[in-house]
Amino acid sequence: MLCLRPIQAWISFRASYRIVCEMGHALMGTTSGPVRLCIGECKPEFMTKSHQQYTFVNPSVLSLSPIRGPESGGTMVTITGHYLGAGSSVAVYLGNQTCEFYGRSMNEIVCVSPPSSNGLGPVPVSVSVDRARVDSSLQFEYIDDPRVQRIEPEWSITSGHTPLTITGFNLDVIQEPRIRVKFNGKESVNVCTVVNTTTLTCLAPSLTSDYRPGLDTVERPDEFGFLFNNVQSLLIYNDTKFIYYPNPTFELLSPTGILDQKPGSPIILKGKNLCPPASGGAKLNYTVMIGETPCTVTVSETQLLCEPPNLTGQHKVMVHVGGMVFSPGSVSVISDSLLTLPAIISIAAGGSLLLIIVIIVLIAYKRKSRENDLTLKRLQMQMDNLESRVALECKEAFAELQTDINELTSDLDRSGIPYLDYRTYAMRVLFPGIEDHPVLRELEVQGNGQQHVEKALKLFAQLINNKVFLLTFIRTLELQRSFSMRDRGNVASLIMTGLQGRLEYATDVLKQLLSDLIDKNLENKNHPKLLLRRTESVAEKMLTNWFAFLLHKFLKECAGEPLFMLYCAIKQQMEKGPIDAITGEARYSLSEDKLIRQQIEYKTLILNCVNPDNENSPEIPVKVLNCDTITQVKEKILDAVYKNVPYSQRPRAVDMDLEWRQGRIARVVLQDEDITTKIEGDWKRLNTLMHYQVSDRSVVALVPKQTSSYNIPASASISRTSISRYDSSFRYTGSPDSLRSRVPMITPDLESGVKVWHLVKNHDHGDQKEGDRGSKMVSEIYLTRLLATKGTLQKFVDDLFETLFSTVHRGSALPLAIKYMFDFLDEQADRHSIHDTDVRHTWKSNCLPLRFWVNVIKNPQFVFDIHKGSITDACLSVVAQTFMDSCSTSEHRLGKDSPSNKLLYAKDIPSYKNWVERYYADIAKLPAISDQDMNAYLAEQSRLHATEFNMLSALNEIYSYVSKYSEELIGALEQDEQARRQRLAYKVEHLINAMSIES
């Protein structure tokens, strides 16, 4: 309880119903409690306490938005954090100045920045809540006040609302920019929109609030300026000669206000001041509406010519210009359908002429048909030749790839494939993208509470191993609206890591959750085929992780080899042709999106690379292309030199320099970008071997990156003449690190406006020369390269699919986990009287192939220590899509507009579907696995990998969800009869208290 004592608070009395006091410091260990009030002595008869709880909190700040503002202040600054609405008052300081308070909530404070007293630069941000000063490392930066350089155009009309373009500096720091004018003592303001840091678009303010028809002279406003927060220097902008022209005026269409028109006749609107006599190209933008339909407008000094749409009936005419809307009347369009004698004669003459023309056309058509038949025969011959060339290219490419793959894997057996260890493999599947997860480390507790927390977590382990608690815990979390999809996946992965040592218990829980999921799916009358399609529950993610644990051995012994060979084949085939370093497009691809759709001239070179381990040993030949960038060459050299070394143990290309050795002493360091880089207009091309004129059989070496790659080696005997062509590059004194960036730079540099390209320029830019454009064929002709690549890789795709869809694996038996789970799904179907074979087929496909194998095919880096480039990723995605289509029971109707990745394997998918159906049928025929045999297998797997993850760290991560949803969890346990019998709610409260003391 909290007690009001004179040494802790000042007290003032308001009549007999209110006491106002100031709270003192919180006592050690006190977080919350009721307020106790004593009158005189603190005896029970003189004491009362509040029903509400008073809570001590620690306010904290997290972020600041925006992080910069003008030197003159006025920026609306928002500080976000926790418990910022606590206490009775708050103060924010930017440096030593007070940020004017605007409002606050529990998670944010809003204030208005003052003018800077110390000029430009960052100032610390500090927050005080009552007497508490909140620690903060945030900084707010004062920058130069915005400046305006130019206004285009420098005129408007009296009613305003015409578009203006404002050019200057730092214009994006103003949150709500506005433009103002003052005329005859009255001010008018209009809005502006920020385009970027140098540009605003504004609507001109009206010169007067009420329009006076007699105002027909050119006027200059008394004041013209901008409202930019607290920036006073632009309130009146004197560097402009902004003027206002008279508003356009229009005459009525007719004295009655209704103009009778014939269909198609133009409407002429007469008026004056329609075209202000301003210099430059800006003009007024008129919109004329005939009813609800706009018409095409031609403007002159005294009239608007409106080409009306095809309408009949009476419609109101409205003219919009600037801030004006004016109606000169209505137009009535009357259709005249009676034919006159001249019209009849004209129609007869026209019909006769048309008949003559038809006869002439028929004669010409017959003659043209003969020519077309000849042309068709020629095209047929050309198509036959094209098919022959494609087939020949496929055959040659396959033979070449087989040779390359055999060279690559000549000394590669199963032990040579760079498999990841079990722990790394499991982490990449369970927690993708997280390298250093807490479950890999020992539990660390700040302070002296390590033993107490470990003791409390051991109690929590007993709860997790209680099936009633674990099921209630998962079901309660899934009922919470704030429990996101990411949370579901995280909890499922944490539970599986926590139960790595008890896989038989984890399997029992998983089966119960899947059974509940099937019941829920059918109760909600969802289509049965939707079950397990997406990961929308903890159970579905646990199923993925369960297969990941139990199929690791199968991956290493059987499925891993064809998957690795497919990866190597794709990588080898892609690197045979040009690959654009910027866009990721390649000559050889399975993906239409990553296909270079033009002819790239290139030549294969052999570079002799000095052995980095022993320069006296024979040089290593490396195949490269003369159109490769320097970084691409370095990566190919690393692949050749370290071909049997796992990727994580190799040197990185970014950490190495490529030396071209000309003779014994002359050495040139090659870079993607240097001062020899070619720049044409606003495009800069990355350097290639062709740019440096590197010839076949040249000697190169990879050396550790120097402090500056542009320094000339210290040896004074280096021949300067041999590298005189690159002499200027050695004098570059800037940091070369910026030149090694491999991030695609499609967008222009903000300062220089230069865009970087390699082989093809970005398709969004239409600045290719007409000559280049004319030398290219239709881009779709290059789609045949997809067929060539597909034919080349066909054997490796077939090998992988055959391995995954077979119950006999090179002498190894089918993994028990697959048979056990498929039998479980059949049992569930029988229990619910589901006899539709398509539904059972879909359940099994969603359970294993689409849930686990597709993920592994698309991400071989989950299994192997390799690097997956963007083009390899795109090709693997096509293979994975084909794998998914093969597991589907629905028929896909394909046409000419179908996606290319669907068309590419359209003829193969029926065969693959037969493999899948035979695979499922063969599994069903295998003898059932008893629970005893399965539990023995699970116990063995648990024993092998029980120490891979830190159990206490996993439990500590799971406990965060217990803490977050403690009230809901305790309520669910109190409502469950079995949980009440085991006093699980009490145990959870005991756990929370034990953990709270240490926290």
BELFENZI-V636538 format. One record per pair of residues at least 6 apart in sequence whose ideal C-beta (glycine too) atoms are under 8 Angstrom apart, sorted by the first residue. I is the first residue (numbers start at 1). J is the second residue. If there is no record, write none. Layout:
{{I/J} {I/J}}
This chain:
{{1/33} {1/34} {1/35} {1/36} {1/49} {2/23} {2/30} {2/33} {2/34} {2/35} {2/36} {2/54} {3/35} {3/36} {3/38} {3/42} {4/11} {4/19} {4/21} {4/35} {4/36} {4/37} {4/38} {5/24} {7/24} {8/23} {8/24} {8/25} {9/21} {9/22} {9/23} {9/24} {10/21} {10/22} {11/19} {11/20} {11/21} {12/19} {12/20} {12/21} {13/19} {14/20} {19/37} {23/54} {26/56} {30/56} {31/55} {31/56} {32/53} {32/54} {32/55} {32/56} {33/53} {33/54} {34/49} {34/50} {34/51} {34/52} {34/53} {34/54} {35/49} {35/50} {35/52} {35/54} {36/42} {36/47} {36/48} {36/49} {36/50} {37/47} {37/48} {37/49} {37/50} {38/46} {38/47} {39/46} {39/47} {40/46} {57/82} {57/83} {57/86} {58/83} {59/81} {59/82} {59/83} {59/84} {59/86} {59/87} {59/127} {59/129} {59/132} {59/134} {60/81} {60/82} {60/83} {60/134} {60/135} {61/79} {61/80} {61/81} {61/84} {61/125} {61/127} {61/134} {61/135} {61/136} {61/138} {62/80} {62/81} {62/82} {63/79} {63/80} {63/81} {63/138} {64/77} {64/78} {64/79} {64/80} {64/125} {64/138} {64/139} {64/140} {65/77} {65/78} {65/80} {66/75} {66/77} {66/173} {66/175} {67/139} {67/140} {67/141} {68/140} {68/141} {68/142} {68/143} {68/173} {69/75} {69/77} {69/113} {69/140} {69/141} {69/142} {69/143} {69/173} {69/229} {70/142} {70/143} {70/144} {70/145} {70/146} {70/170} {70/173} {70/174} {70/228} {70/229} {70/230} {70/231} {71/115} {71/116} {71/119} {71/120} {71/142} {71/143} {71/144} {71/145} {72/115} {72/116} {72/145} {72/229} {72/230} {72/231} {72/232} {72/233} {73/112} {73/113} {73/114} {73/115} {73/116} {73/229} {73/230} {74/112} {74/113} {74/228} {74/229} {74/230} {74/231} {75/112} {75/113} {75/173} {75/175} {75/229} {76/102} {76/110} {76/111} {76/112} {76/175} {77/92} {77/94} {77/99} {77/110} {77/111} {77/112} {77/113} {77/140} {78/108} {78/109} {78/110} {79/92} {79/108} {79/109} {79/110} {79/111} {79/125} {79/127} {79/138} {80/107} {80/108} {81/107} {81/108} {81/109} {81/127} {81/134} {82/106} {82/107} {83/106} {83/129} {84/90} {84/104} {84/105} {84/106} {84/107} {84/108} {84/109} {84/127} {84/129} {85/104} {85/105} {85/106} {85/107} {86/106} {86/129} {87/129} {87/130} {87/132} {88/130} {89/129} {89/130} {90/101} {90/104} {90/109} {90/127} {90/128} {90/129} {90/130} {91/98} {91/101} {91/127} {91/128} {92/98} {92/99} {92/101} {92/109} {92/111} {92/125} {92/126} {92/127} {92/128} {93/99} {93/125} {93/126} {93/127} {93/128} {94/113} {94/114} {94/123} {94/124} {94/125} {94/140} {95/116} {95/117} {95/118} {95/123} {95/124} {96/117} {97/114} {97/116} {97/117} {98/114} {99/111} {99/112} {99/113} {99/114} {100/111} {100/112} {100/114} {101/109} {101/111} {102/110} {102/111} {102/112} {103/109} {103/110} {104/110} {109/127} {113/140} {115/230} {116/123} {116/142} {118/142} {119/142} {120/142} {120/143} {120/144} {121/141} {121/142} {122/139} {122/140} {122/141} {122/142} {123/139} {123/140} {123/141} {123/142} {124/136} {124/138} {124/139} {125/136} {125/138} {125/139} {125/140} {126/133} {126/134} {126/136} {127/133} {127/134} {127/136} {128/134} {143/170} {143/173} {144/169} {144/170} {145/170} {145/228} {145/231} {145/233} {145/234} {146/168} {146/169} {146/170} {146/171} {146/173} {146/174} {146/228} {146/231} {146/234} {147/168} {147/169} {147/170} {147/234} {148/166} {148/167} {148/168} {148/171} {148/226} {148/234} {148/237} {148/239} {149/167} {149/168} {149/169} {150/166} {150/167} {150/168} {151/164} {151/165} {151/166} {151/167} {151/240} {151/242} {152/164} {152/165} {152/167} {152/280} {152/282} {153/164} {153/278} {153/280} {153/282} {154/240} {154/241} {154/242} {154/243} {154/278} {155/242} {155/243} {155/244} {155/245} {155/276} {155/278} {155/282} {156/162} {156/164} {156/204} {156/207} {156/242} {156/244} {156/245} {156/322} {157/244} {157/245} {157/246} {157/247} {157/248} {157/273} {157/276} {157/284} {157/321} {157/322} {157/324} {158/206} {158/207} {158/208} {158/211} {158/215} {158/219} {158/244} {158/245} {158/246} {158/247} {159/206} {159/207} {159/211} {159/247} {159/322} {159/323} {159/324} {160/188} {160/190} {160/203} {160/204} {160/205} {160/206} {160/207} {160/322} {160/323} {161/190} {161/203} {161/204} {161/206} {161/322} {161/323} {162/203} {162/204} {162/284} {162/285} {162/322} {163/201} {163/202} {163/203} {163/204} {163/285} {164/179} {164/201} {164/202} {164/203} {164/204} {165/199} {165/200} {165/201} {165/202} {166/179} {166/192} {166/199} {166/200} {166/201} {166/202} {166/226} {167/198} {167/199} {168/198} {168/200} {169/197} {169/198} {170/197} {171/177} {171/194} {171/196} {171/197} {171/198} {171/199} {171/200} {172/194} {172/196} {172/197} {174/194} {174/228} {174/229} {174/231} {175/229} {177/191} {177/192} {177/194} {177/200} {177/202} {177/226} {177/227} {177/228} {178/189} {178/190} {178/191} {178/192} {178/202} {178/226} {178/227} {179/189} {179/190} {179/191} {179/192} {179/202} {179/203} {179/204} {179/205} {179/225} {179/226} {179/227} {180/187} {180/188} {180/189} {180/190} {180/205} {180/223} {180/224} {180/225} {180/226} {180/227} {180/235} {181/187} {181/188} {181/205} {181/207} {181/221} {181/223} {181/224} {181/242} {182/188} {182/221} {182/222} {182/223} {182/224} {183/207} {183/208} {183/219} {183/221} {183/222} {184/208} {184/222} {186/208} {186/209} {187/223} {188/205} {188/206} {188/207} {188/208} {188/209} {189/205} {189/227} {190/202} {190/203} {190/204} {190/205} {190/206} {191/202} {191/203} {192/200} {192/201} {192/202} {192/203} {192/226} {193/200} {193/201} {193/202} {194/200} {195/201} {204/322} {206/323} {207/215} {207/219} {207/221} {207/244} {208/215} {211/247} {211/324} {213/249} {215/246} {215/247} {216/246} {216/273} {217/246} {218/243} {218/244} {218/245} {218/246} {219/243} {219/244} {220/241} {220/242} {220/243} {220/244} {221/242} {221/244} {223/235} {223/236} {224/236} {224/237} {224/240} {224/242} {225/234} {225/235} {225/236} {225/237} {226/234} {226/235} {226/237} {227/235} {228/234} {245/273} {245/276} {245/277} {245/278} {246/273} {247/273} {247/322} {247/324} {248/271} {248/272} {248/273} {248/274} {248/284} {248/321} {248/324} {249/271} {249/272} {249/273} {250/269} {250/270} {250/271} {250/319} {250/326} {250/328} {251/269} {251/270} {251/271} {251/328} {252/328} {252/329} {253/259} {253/267} {253/269} {253/317} {253/328} {253/329} {253/330} {253/331} {254/329} {256/329} {257/329} {257/330} {258/314} {258/329} {258/330} {258/331} {258/332} {259/267} {259/329} {259/330} {259/331} {259/332} {260/331} {260/332} {260/334} {261/267} {261/308} {261/331} {261/332} {261/333} {261/334} {262/333} {262/334} {262/335} {262/336} {263/310} {263/311} {263/312} {263/333} {263/335} {264/308} {264/310} {265/308} {266/305} {266/306} {266/307} {266/308} {267/288} {267/290} {267/295} {267/305} {267/306} {267/308} {267/317} {267/331} {268/303} {268/304} {268/305} {268/306} {269/288} {269/303} {269/304} {269/306} {269/317} {269/319} {269/328} {270/302} {270/303} {271/302} {271/303} {271/304} {272/301} {272/302} {274/284} {274/286} {274/299} {274/300} {274/301} {274/302} {274/303} {274/304} {275/283} {275/284} {275/299} {275/300} {275/301} {276/284} {283/299} {284/299} {284/321} {284/322} {285/321} {286/297} {286/299} {286/304} {286/319} {286/320} {286/321} {287/294} {287/297} {287/319} {287/320} {287/321} {288/294} {288/295} {288/297} {288/304} {288/306} {288/317} {288/318} {288/319} {288/320} {289/295} {289/317} {289/318} {289/320} {290/306} {290/308} {290/309} {290/311} {290/315} {290/317} {290/331} {291/311} {291/315} {291/316} {293/309} {293/311} {293/315} {294/309} {295/306} {295/307} {295/308} {295/309} {296/306} {296/307} {297/304} {297/305} {297/306} {297/307} {298/304} {298/305} {298/307} {299/305} {304/319} {306/317} {308/331} {308/333} {311/333} {312/333} {312/334} {312/335} {313/332} {313/333} {314/330} {314/331} {314/332} {314/333} {315/330} {315/331} {315/333} {316/327} {316/329} {316/330} {317/327} {317/328} {317/329} {317/330} {317/331} {318/325} {318/326} {318/327} {319/325} {319/326} {319/327} {319/328} {339/347} {386/784} {390/784} {390/787} {390/788} {393/788} {394/787} {394/788} {394/791} {394/792} {397/573} {397/576} {397/588} {397/788} {397/789} {397/791} {397/792} {398/791} {398/792} {398/795} {400/576} {401/569} {401/572} {401/573} {401/576} {401/792} {401/793} {404/572} {404/576} {405/565} {405/568} {405/569} {405/572} {408/568} {408/572} {408/643} {409/565} {409/568} {411/644} {412/644} {414/556} {414/557} {414/560} {414/561} {416/644} {417/560} {417/561} {417/564} {417/864} {418/645} {418/646} {418/647} {418/864} {418/865} {418/866} {419/425} {419/555} {419/556} {419/560} {419/863} {419/864} {419/865} {420/428} {420/862} {420/863} {420/864} {420/865} {422/552} {422/945} {422/948} {423/440} {423/948} {423/949} {425/548} {425/552} {425/555} {425/862} {425/863} {426/497} {426/548} {426/549} {426/552} {426/948} {427/434} {427/437} {427/440} {428/859} {428/861} {428/862} {429/544} {429/545} {429/548} {429/855} {429/862} {430/493} {430/496} {430/497} {430/545} {430/548} {431/437} {431/490} {431/493} {432/859} {432/862} {438/950} {438/953} {438/954} {438/956} {438/957} {439/494} {439/497} {439/949} {439/950} {439/953} {439/954} {439/957} {440/949} {440/950} {440/953} {441/950} {441/953} {442/950} {442/952} {442/953} {443/450} {443/453} {443/454} {443/457} {443/950} {443/952} {443/953} {443/956} {444/450} {445/453} {445/454} {445/998} {447/998} {449/997} {449/998} {452/994} {452/997} {452/998} {453/956} {453/995} {453/998} {454/952} {455/994} {456/991} {456/994} {456/995} {456/998} {457/952} {457/955} {457/956} {457/959} {458/952} {459/987} {459/990} {459/991} {459/994} {460/955} {460/958} {460/959} {460/962} {460/991} {461/498} {461/951} {461/955} {463/469} {463/470} {463/984} {463/987} {463/988} {463/991} {464/470} {464/495} {464/498} {464/499} {464/955} {464/958} {465/502} {465/505} {466/982} {466/984} {467/505} {467/508} {467/509} {467/512} {468/976} {468/978} {468/979} {468/982} {468/984} {469/973} {469/979} {469/984} {469/988} {470/495} {470/509} {471/509} {471/512} {471/513} {472/969} {472/972} {472/973} {472/976} {472/979} {472/984} {473/962} {473/969} {474/491} {474/495} {474/513} {474/538} {474/539} {475/516} {475/972} {476/965} {476/968} {476/969} {476/972} {477/483} {477/487} {477/488} {477/491} {477/538} {477/961} {477/965} {478/488} {478/537} {478/538} {479/968} {480/965} {480/968} {483/965} {485/535} {485/536} {487/961} {488/535} {488/536} {488/537} {488/538} {488/541} {489/535} {489/541} {491/538} {491/958} {491/961} {492/538} {492/539} {492/540} {492/541} {492/542} {492/544} {492/545} {493/541} {493/545} {494/954} {494/957} {494/958} {495/506} {495/538} {495/542} {495/958} {496/506} {496/542} {496/545} {496/546} {496/549} {497/949} {497/954} {498/949} {498/951} {498/954} {498/955} {498/958} {499/505} {499/506} {499/509} {500/549} {500/942} {500/945} {500/946} {500/948} {500/949} {501/942} {501/946} {501/951} {502/942} {503/549} {503/550} {503/938} {503/939} {503/941} {503/942} {504/934} {504/935} {504/938} {504/939} {504/942} {506/542} {506/546} {507/546} {507/934} {507/938} {509/542} {510/539} {510/542} {510/543} {510/546} {511/824} {513/537} {513/538} {513/539} {513/542} {514/539} {514/543} {514/824} {514/828} {515/828} {516/539} {517/531} {517/532} {517/537} {517/539} {517/540} {518/531} {518/828} {518/832} {521/528} {521/530} {521/531} {522/528} {522/832} {528/834} {528/836} {528/839} {528/842} {528/843} {529/838} {529/839} {529/842} {531/842} {531/843} {531/846} {532/540} {532/543} {532/843} {532/846} {532/847} {532/851} {533/846} {533/850} {534/540} {535/541} {535/544} {535/851} {540/851} {543/821} {543/847} {543/851} {544/851} {544/852} {544/855} {546/817} {547/817} {547/821} {547/848} {547/851} {547/852} {548/852} {549/941} {549/945} {550/815} {550/816} {550/817} {550/938} {550/941} {551/559} {551/815} {551/817} {551/818} {551/852} {553/815} {554/809} {554/812} {554/815} {555/563} {555/856} {555/863} {557/809} {557/812} {558/803} {558/809} {558/810} {558/812} {559/800} {559/803} {559/804} {559/809} {559/856} {560/863} {560/864} {562/796} {562/799} {562/800} {562/802} {562/803} {563/800} {563/856} {563/857} {563/860} {563/863} {564/860} {564/863} {564/864} {565/796} {565/799} {565/800} {566/793} {566/796} {566/797} {566/799} {566/800} {566/879} {567/860} {567/864} {567/866} {567/868} {567/872} {567/876} {569/792} {569/793} {569/796} {570/590} {570/793} {570/796} {570/872} {570/875} {570/876} {571/869} {571/872} {573/588} {573/789} {573/792} {573/793} {574/586} {574/588} {574/589} {574/869} {574/871} {574/872} {574/875} {575/636} {576/588} {577/586} {577/587} {577/588} {577/600} {577/602} {577/625} {578/586} {578/587} {578/596} {578/600} {578/602} {578/625} {578/627} {578/628} {578/759} {579/585} {579/586} {579/587} {579/632} {579/871} {580/586} {580/596} {580/758} {580/759} {580/760} {581/629} {581/631} {581/632} {581/672} {581/686} {581/742} {581/758} {581/759} {582/686} {582/744} {582/745} {582/746} {582/756} {582/757} {582/758} {582/762} {583/744} {583/746} {583/758} {583/760} {583/762} {584/594} {584/744} {584/869} {584/870} {584/871} {584/874} {585/594} {585/595} {585/596} {585/759} {585/760} {585/871} {586/594} {586/595} {586/596} {586/871} {587/595} {587/596} {587/600} {587/785} {588/785} {588/788} {588/789} {588/792} {589/595} {589/596} {589/785} {589/786} {589/789} {589/871} {589/874} {589/875} {590/786} {590/789} {590/790} {590/793} {590/874} {590/875} {590/878} {590/879} {590/901} {590/904} {591/871} {591/874} {591/875} {591/877} {591/878} {591/901} {592/783} {592/786} {592/899} {592/900} {592/901} {593/874} {594/870} {594/871} {594/874} {594/875} {595/782} {595/783} {595/785} {595/786} {596/759} {596/760} {596/782} {597/779} {597/780} {597/782} {598/760} {598/776} {598/779} {598/782} {599/776} {599/777} {600/627} {600/759} {600/760} {601/627} {602/625} {602/626} {602/627} {603/625} {603/626} {604/623} {604/624} {604/625} {604/626} {605/623} {605/624} {605/625} {605/626} {605/689} {605/694} {605/695} {605/696} {605/698} {606/621} {606/622} {606/623} {606/624} {606/696} {606/697} {607/621} {607/622} {607/624} {607/633} {607/637} {607/694} {607/697} {607/698} {607/699} {607/700} {608/619} {608/620} {608/621} {608/622} {608/697} {608/698} {608/699} {608/700} {609/619} {609/620} {609/621} {609/622} {609/637} {609/640} {609/641} {609/699} {609/700} {609/701} {609/702} {610/619} {610/620} {610/661} {610/699} {610/700} {610/701} {610/702} {611/617} {611/618} {611/619} {611/620} {611/641} {612/641} {612/701} {612/702} {612/703} {615/701} {619/699} {620/640} {620/641} {621/640} {622/636} {622/637} {622/640} {622/641} {623/636} {623/640} {624/632} {624/633} {624/636} {624/637} {624/689} {625/689} {626/688} {626/689} {626/690} {626/694} {627/688} {627/689} {627/690} {627/759} {628/636} {628/688} {628/689} {629/672} {629/686} {629/687} {629/688} {629/758} {630/658} {630/670} {630/671} {630/672} {630/687} {630/688} {630/689} {631/653} {631/654} {631/672} {631/740} {631/742} {633/658} {633/670} {633/689} {633/700} {634/653} {634/656} {634/658} {634/702} {635/653} {637/658} {637/700} {637/702} {638/650} {638/651} {638/653} {638/656} {638/702} {641/702} {642/649} {642/650} {642/651} {646/865} {646/866} {647/865} {647/866} {647/867} {648/865} {649/865} {651/702} {651/704} {654/705} {654/740} {654/742} {655/704} {655/705} {656/702} {656/703} {656/704} {656/705} {657/669} {657/702} {657/703} {657/704} {657/705} {657/706} {657/709} {658/669} {658/670} {658/700} {658/701} {658/702} {659/667} {659/668} {659/669} {659/670} {659/700} {659/701} {659/702} {659/703} {660/667} {660/668} {660/669} {660/670} {660/692} {660/694} {660/698} {660/699} {660/700} {661/667} {661/698} {661/699} {661/700} {661/701} {662/668} {662/722} {662/723} {663/719} {663/722} {665/715} {665/717} {665/718} {665/719} {666/718} {666/719} {666/722} {666/723} {667/713} {667/718} {668/692} {668/723} {668/726} {669/706} {669/709} {669/710} {670/687} {670/689} {670/692} {670/694} {671/687} {671/709} {671/729} {671/736} {671/739} {671/740} {672/686} {672/687} {672/739} {672/740} {672/742} {673/684} {673/686} {673/687} {673/739} {673/756} {674/687} {674/710} {674/729} {674/732} {674/736} {674/739} {675/728} {675/729} {675/732} {676/687} {676/691} {676/726} {676/728} {676/729} {677/684} {677/685} {677/686} {677/687} {677/691} {678/684} {678/685} {678/691} {679/685} {679/754} {681/767} {682/748} {682/753} {682/754} {682/755} {683/754} {683/755} {683/756} {683/757} {683/761} {683/767} {684/754} {684/755} {684/756} {684/757} {685/691} {685/756} {685/757} {685/758} {686/756} {686/757} {686/758} {688/758} {694/700} {708/733} {708/735} {708/736} {709/736} {710/729} {710/730} {710/731} {710/732} {710/733} {710/736} {711/730} {712/718} {712/730} {720/727} {723/730} {745/755} {745/756} {746/755} {746/756} {746/762} {746/764} {747/755} {748/754} {748/755} {749/755} {755/761} {755/762} {755/765} {761/767} {761/768} {783/900} {786/900} {786/904} {787/904} {789/875} {790/904} {790/905} {793/875} {794/908} {797/879} {797/882} {800/857} {800/879} {801/883} {801/886} {801/912} {801/915} {802/915} {803/809} {804/849} {804/853} {804/883} {805/912} {805/915} {805/916} {805/918} {805/919} {806/915} {806/919} {807/814} {807/919} {807/922} {807/923} {807/926} {808/814} {814/923} {814/926} {816/929} {816/933} {816/934} {816/937} {818/848} {818/923} {819/923} {819/926} {819/928} {819/929} {820/929} {820/934} {821/847} {821/848} {822/844} {822/847} {822/848} {822/920} {822/923} {822/924} {823/928} {823/929} {825/840} {825/843} {825/844} {825/847} {826/840} {826/924} {829/835} {829/839} {829/840} {829/843} {834/840} {838/889} {841/889} {841/916} {841/917} {841/920} {842/889} {844/920} {845/887} {845/888} {845/916} {849/883} {849/884} {849/887} {849/916} {850/884} {850/887} {853/883} {854/880} {854/883} {854/884} {855/862} {856/862} {856/863} {857/876} {857/879} {857/880} {857/883} {858/873} {858/876} {858/877} {858/880} {859/868} {860/866} {860/868} {860/876} {861/867} {861/868} {868/876} {878/901} {878/904} {881/901} {881/902} {882/901} {882/904} {882/905} {882/908} {882/909} {882/912} {883/912} {885/892} {885/902} {885/905} {885/909} {885/912} {886/909} {886/912} {886/913} {886/915} {886/916} {887/913} {887/916} {888/913} {892/902} {892/906} {892/909} {894/902} {894/903} {894/906} {959/991} {959/995} {962/969} {962/988} {962/991} {962/992} {963/992} {963/995} {966/988} {966/992} {969/988} {970/985} {970/988} {970/989} {972/979} {973/979} {973/980} {973/984} {973/985} {973/988} {974/980} {974/985} {976/984} {979/985}}
